[in-house]
Amino acid sequence: STTKSLIEIGNSIVIENDFRKPVNTADVFISLAEQNIISTLIVPNLKKAAFMIVRIKSHEDAEIVKTIRDCITDFNRCLTSFSKYYKSKDPGI
């Protein structure tokens, strides 16, 4: 899923740079925001999506669709931030 991929990419950035170790999957985004890799404004929706992964089977379809709809713009913002991060490390990308 997109959320799992964002968590994995974010976690690799955290590990690579020896940032504060996240306490859970949603905390990956907080750790990245603390280092200005992503905007703090997108963290709430990214955390919501991360927590939804764990509980997806217990939620109604309408609630899942609403959460995804709320998060899509912030997924894009997160991916853009990751792209900028990697381009700053290797301008040839």
N, C-alpha and C positions, 0 to 999 in steps of 0.2 A: 504494500500500500504506500501511498505518497507519504503519509505520516511516519511510517516505519523508516522509509528512506531518509526523510529529513532528520529523524532521530539518529540514525546510523552515521550520516554525514556530519551532523553536528557533534556527535560523540567523538568522531575521529579528529575533528578540529580541536576539541577540548583536550584530548590525549596528546595530540601532536604538539600542542603549545603549553602543556602542563598547566592548564587552567584549573580552577577549583573543580574537584570531582563532583559530578551531579549525584544527588541522593536517590533519584529515580529518573525515569525516562523523561518526564515533563521538565525536570530540573535542568536538563541539557540546554533548553532554550534560555533559562534564566542565566546559566553560566556563560552562554554566548553573549547575552545582552550585557552582562557585567563587563565584558571585554570589548563592547561596541562592535561585535561581529554582526549582530542583528539589532534591530530597533526594539526598545522596550515596549513600544506600542503594539507590536505583533505578538508578544509573548502570551497574553491571555488566551487568544484563540488557538495558538499552537499547543499550549498546555491542555486546553479543553479537548483538542483532537487526540493528544497523547493519552489522556485518561480515558477517552472514548474507546480506544483499542482494547483496553482491558475489560471493559464492561459492555462491549458491543452486542453480545448475545442477550443481555438483559434489557436492552432498550428497544422501544418501539421504532419501526421504520421511519415514521414521521420525525421523530426526535433525531435520529441518525442523519437524515437528509437535511434537517435544519442546521445541525452542527457542521456538517460538511459545507453547506452553502455559506454559513457564517465564516468559515475558515479559508475558503478558496483564495480570496484576495491576499490573505496573510501567508498562505503557502507560497504564492508567487513572490511576495516580498522577501520571504525567507530564502527562496531559491536565488533570487537576484543578489541578496547579500552574500550567499555562499559563493556565487560566481565572482563577485567583486573581490572576495577574500582570496580565492584561488588565483585570480588574475594578478593581484598585488604580489603574490608569492612567485608567480611565473608569468611575466607579461607576454610570453609567447603562446599562451593558451587561447 
